[in-house]
Amino acid sequence: MPGPGPRGPQRRPISPSSPLEGRQLWRVGDWGGASEQIGRRWEVLGAEELRGLLGQPRPGPDGRPYTPRAAAIISAERALAEAVHRSGKPHADALLVGTVDEAPVLEPVDFKWTLETAELRQVGKEVLEALLANPPPLLAERLAQALAEAGCPLDRPPRYHTGFFLAPDYPPNRAQLAPRGSLDPDMVVLCPVDGLTFFSPLLGWEVAQALASADHSLLDRLEVVERYYRLGAGVLGALRRLRSGIFAEQLIDLDGVAELADLRAQHRLRTTAEVVAYLDRALRARAELVERLQQIERAVYPFSALRQEVARRGPAALDDRRLGRLHGEIMKRVRAELWRAGRRLVAEGQTEQQALVALEALGARFTRLAQREADLALSSNAAR
């Protein structure tokens, strides 16, 4: 479901003179899911880089070198990643496997696009030991395969070794290393990355190129390419939200470059900062409409109304958790009807603001729908 966009008192409006750097740049990018897309892409390329380290000696336990011969890459397999996530334990993205003194060595590795978000405990041997004390079955299976591939003796207990972060080699990450930064260089492996190769497959890249071209900026350094990719993904995401409307169940697909050109021409937006500032204002206005829509939804059938209905029927076998799930199911069906009515009103020529006023006036109709859904669900539960 399309979300409301930027909101909250901690997020100041973006001005046309904003430099669009740091956390503000990340916020703009995440209008279009830039951080998530970059993270997933780096997990894929990071896994390839990690496999390239196999067979190369590394510092091991007690300072003694060991040679990793295999890797169990958690992030590369969706079922495995989900199983490890469900364990609720912190973990790295992968494990290197090798031997020292004929004993298995396990070293955690975490893929980080930016070392600014690195947490040392993620690659700590204590965290790894806790994860493997009672590992999910699928992880145990993949680890056994890696141990066999590395030629490790299965009758020897493994030695856990503090691992490292695998990250792109560019100025923002080098700045995180000691003595200027807080990370020990021995806990980081930096890899060369070509910006155009990395970012060009990602959603929003064409818009990023259009923004860079309009600003007469050369995409010749990784940090510049990343900056424009985050801006491009954010601008595309904002355009999709604004064109989809507040009653849309999914964001529409559109030609981002063409939409951007139309936006520039219509509102005389010359620079990227002006484009972003305009979209920030538009998304804030949209967020107010979304909040009003959510208020209408909550007023139709609050959780307290379901509680009262259950109490009216006498002792119930529904605890708060089951009651909460039931309320969520009821509201999902009511919301679908509410949004369908909103789309119909807009299609008839009303603005979204006018449609919200009309939906408020129809509140009793949707309350009756919710009551019917609740009656059917509670009657079904009583019959069981």
N, C-alpha and C positions, 0 to 999 in steps of 0.2 A: 504494500500500500504506500502511495506517495506520502512522505512525511511533511511536517509543517515548514521546514526550512529553519533559518536562523532565528533564535529567540533567546530571551533571558537577559537580565539586567547586566550580567558580566560581559556581554558582547556589545561593544560600542559600535555605532554605525560606522561604515567605511566611507571616508571622504574621497573626493576626486584627487586630492593631493597625497593620498596615502602611498607609502613606498611599497606596500604589498610584500612584506617580508615576514620571516619568522612564523609565529603562531597564527598571525592573521592570514598569511599565505596558505597555511595548512587548512584553516577554516574555510577559506574560499574554495580550495581544492575539494574539500569534503562535501560541498554542495553536489558534487558529482562522484563521490566515492573514490577520490584519488588515492588516499592513503591505503585503502583496502586493495585497490588494483595494483599499486606499486608493491605492496607486501606480498601479494600472491605471485606476481611476476618474479620477485626476487627469490621467493622460495623455490621456484623452478630453476632459475639460473644458479642460485646458491647451491642447490643439490648437484648440479653439473660441476661447479667449481670444487665442491667437497670431494666428489669422486676423483677429481684430478689430484687430490692430495694423497690418495692411496699409494702406498709403496714408497712414500717419502718419509724419512725419519723425523720424529717429533719428540720434544721433551716429554718424558713420562713421569711416573710416580717416583718421588724422592730424587728428582733431577736426572734420572736415568733415561736414556733415549729408548723409544720403542717405534716400531713401524706399523702404522695402521694398514690392515689388509682388506677390510670390509667396512661397510657402513649400513646401519639401519636408519633409514630416513623416515621419520614419523610423518612429517608434513607432506611427503610425496604420495601418500596413500590415504584417501579420504576416510575409509572405514577405520584404518589404524588411528588416524588423527582424532576421529570422533571417540573411539574407545578410550584413548589416553585422556582426552578432555573430560569424559564422563567420570574418570577416576577422581577428579577434583584435586589432583596433586599438580604442583608446578612442575614444568618440564621444559627441556630444550627441544629443538626441532629435529635433531638427529644424534646418533651415537656412532663414534668411530670405534672400531674393534681391532685389537692387535695383541701382541704378547710381549712380556718381559720376564726373563727367568722362567720361561715355559708356563707362566701364569697369564690368564686373559687380562687385558687392560681395556677398560671402557671409558671413553672420553666424550662428554656431551658437547654439542655444537649448536649454536643458535644463529639463525639467519637474521641479520639486522640491516635494513636499508639505511637507517640512520642510527648511529651509536648514541645519539642523544637519549634514546629510549632504552638503552641497555641496562639491565639489572643483573648485577654480578651473581646473585643467587641462582639465576636461571641456568648457569653453567657450572654451578658448584657441585662438588662431589657428594655433599650431604643431600642435596636435592635429588641427585641421581640415585643415590643409595635408597632413599625413601621411596622413590618411584618404583624401583625394582625389588623392594622388599616383598611386595605382593602385586606384581604387574598384571594388567589386563591380559587375558589369554592370548589375544592377537599380538600384543607386544612381545610376550614371552616367545611366541612362535617365530616372529621376525628376528628376535635377538638370537634364538637358537640357530636360525639359518645363517645369520651373520657370523656367529662364532664358528660354525662349521666351515663357512667359506674362508675365514681367516686362518683355519687350521689350528684353532685353539683347543686345548684339552678340556673336555667337558667335566672332568672329575676334579678340577682345581677351582677354588672360589675366585671370582673376578676381583681385580684391583680397580678401585674407582679413582679417577684422576680429574681434577678440576680442568674444565674445558676452555673453549674460546668462542668468540663471536666472529662470524664471517660477514664482511661488509664491503661495500664498494670503496674503492680507493679514490677519494676526492676530498677537497679542502674541508668541508664541514665535518667529515669523519676524522680526518687527521687532527683537527682541532680538539677532538675529545681525548686524544692520547696525551699521557704525561710527557713533558713536564707542564704543558699548558692545561691539559685536561685531567680528568680523574681516572682514566682507564690505563692499566698497565699494558704497554705495547705487546707483552708476551701473551696477553689474553685476547688478542685481536689478530685476525688475518685479513688484510685488505686485498681486494681483487680489482684489477682493471676492468672497467665497464665502458662500453661505447654507448653514449646517450641515445643516439638516433636508433641504434639497433634495439636498445632496451625499451624505449618508450613508444616507438612507432606502431606496435601491435595493439596498444591500449586504447580503450574508448575515450574519445576526446582529443586524440592526437591531431586530427585535421584542424580542429578549432585552435589548438595550441599553435600550430604553424601559422594560422591566419593572424593570431594576435602578435606573434613575433614579427611577422612580415610588416604589419601595420606600425609596429614600434621601431622598425628598422634594426632589429636585434639579430645578431648572428647566433645560431644554435651550434656553437663551436666548442662549448665546455659542458661537462656533465651537469654542473650546478645550474647553468643557464637553461639547459634543456629541461631539467627537473622543474625549475621555476615556472617555465611556460607550460609544461604539461599540467601542473597543478592548476594553473589559471585556466587552461583550456578545458580540463575536465570539469572544473567548477562552473565555468560559463555555460557549457553544454548542459550540465545538470540543472542549473537555474532556468535555462530556456525551456527545458523539458517540463519542469514543474509548473512554470507559469503557463505554458501552452496546454498542459493537461487539465488544469482546473482542480478545484478542491474536492469535487465529487468523483474524480477518476479513481478506478480501482488499480490501474497500472499507468506508469508514465508512458506517454506516446513516444515513438521514434520520429526523429525529424532530421533534416539536413542542417547540422549545426552551423556550418560555414555560411550557408545562405541566410539562415535566421539571424546570425550575427551581423551580416552585411545589412539586412533590413533594419535591424535595431539601431545600428550606427547611423544610417541615413535618416531614419524617422526622428531620432532624438538628438542628432548632431553630436554624437559621442566620438571624440577624436582619439583619445588615448585608451589604453587598457584599463588604467585606473578609473577613468570616467565610466567605462562600460561596467566595471565591477561595482562601482558606487551606485549606479542606476539599478543594477540587478539586486544589490543588497537592500535598497529601499523597497523594491517590488516584492522581494521575498518576505520582508518584514510585514508588509501590508497583507500578503497572502497568509502569513502565519496568524495574523489577527483573525482573519476569516476562518481559518482552520480551528482556532481556539473557540470561536463562537459556534462552529458546527459541533465540536466536541461537547460544548455545554448543552446544546440541544439534545444530543444523544444521551448525556447523563441524566437530563431532566425527564426524558421519556420513561425510563424505568430504572430508578436507582437500586442499588443493592439492598437498601433498607426495605424497598417495596417487596422484594422476593422474600426477605426474612419475615416480614409481616404475613405474607401469604402462607408460608410454612407454619408459622405459629398459629394461624387461624385454623389450619387443618389438624392441629394437635401434635403430639410427640412425633418427631421426624427422625428418620434414620440417616439423614444427611448431616455430616459434620461440616465445619466451616470451609474446609478445603474443597469438598465435593460441591458444596453450595456455591462457592466461588467459581468453580468450573462450569456449573450449570448456568450461572448468571452470564458468564462469558459466552456460552453457546447461544443463549437467548439473544444477547445483544449483537452477536455476529449476524444473526438472521435479521434482526430489526435494522441494524445499520445498513445492510445490503438494500433493504426496501427504502430506507431514508435516502441513501445516496442515489438510488435509481430515480426516486421522485425529484431529487435535486437536478440530476442530469436532464430529466424531462422538462423541468421548468426553464432551465438555461436554453435548451433546444427550442423552446417556444419563444425565446427572445428576452427573457429576464436576465438581469445581471446576477452575479453570484450573491451580491448583497440582497437584492430583491428576493432571490430564491430562499435565502436564509430566513427572511421575514415570513415568507409564505410557509416554510417548514415549521417555524415556531407556531404559527396559527393552526397547523395541522397536528400539533403535538398529541392531542387526545386520540387521534386515529392510530398513531404509532404506539401509544400506551396500550390501547386495546389489543393491538397485535402482540405486544410483549406479554400481556396478561394471558392471551390464548396460548402462546408458546409455553409459558410457565405452567399453565394448567395441564397441558398435554404432557410435559416433562414430569411434573410431580405425580400425575395420575399413573404414568408409566412406571415410575419408581415405586409407588405404593403397591402396584400390582405385582411387582417382583418380590 
